[in-house]
Amino acid sequence: MSQTAKTRVLTGITTTGTPHLGNYVGAIKPAIEASQDPNVQSFYFLADFHALIKCQEPKRVQESRLEIAATWLALGLDTDNAIFYRQSDIVEIPELMWLLSCVCAKGLMNRAHAYKAAMADNEEAGNQDPDKGITMGLFGYPVLMAADILMFNANKVPVGRDQIQHIEMARDIAGRFNHLFKGQYFTQPEAVVDEKVEVLKGLDGRKMSKSYNNTIPLFSSEKKLQKLVRKIKTNSLEPGEPKDPDSCTLFQIYSAFASNEEAASLREQYAAGIGWGDAKNHVFEYLNAHLSAPRERYNALMEDPAHIEAILQKGAERAREEATITMDRLRSAVGLGRFV
Ligand code: TRP
């Protein structure tokens, strides 16, 4: 199948945190698997321009970019196959964002969930100005995301539920541009929300998320991993009493990694009254066995940022090869082409 006939799958990872088990199960694992499909050309990028919206700590942003890149590589992303790059290396993206901003209705952005939530917070806090503390970055966030997607004519965009609206906005903006400039400049992207992919629970039983401070970092040291698994909230049932796996965070985390047979076997042990200490040891041993090889690769990669840099540069080169051609065409479309 030729390059152009492949389905284009694209997704961005905002670089503000340290990857945790929930990110792995919910996003990284399915993305790496999808990139192995010969009928797919995948584009995965570090959404580091997006990171600046939420985070003005340069050290944190820089660290997170390196950690996230190292994580994807350690988990086996094949970068000969997937195009893996940093958003900020593709200077054509903010350029496209401007062209899109000039056709995007402000009213559309007024309806964005993230912006509305920020205004609602202001109202709740009793602030006179509903826009207090809201930057143009936050307001225009969906236009930047549309530029990410439309630049590479992505067909499918795997995202979490909270991002569906942004894909719809990208479709809206694409349609408006095509209509105004009378051409099929952009493909309409489609959001892909995988119902099968579980939302992993964190230490306290709520969704595993950096904002709840309840995560298990993917590449914690063995000791730290053990400590965190021991912290997973369980109930007060004694050893010997049967336990319910379906309402149990420990079991949910285990089954996100284990095979069906392995999960079924732990389920039986719950019914037979396994004690929480033993169950936690079992889960820790299992996670540790599965994470120790990628953890070693991760640690080695973190020691060699030049290697990661070279991989990302190669990805940027591949992405820009296409982005420069697309931008030439778009510049001409809007009346910014060369004179000769
Ligand atoms: N906004 C997305 C998030 O927070 C990350 C992202 C940025 C993205 N650009 C994208 C996702 C383009 C998909 C496509 O999860």
Residues whose N, C-alpha, C, O or C-beta is under 5 A from the ligand:
A	BS01	LIG	L10 T11 G12 I13 T14 A47 H50 M145 D148 V157 P158
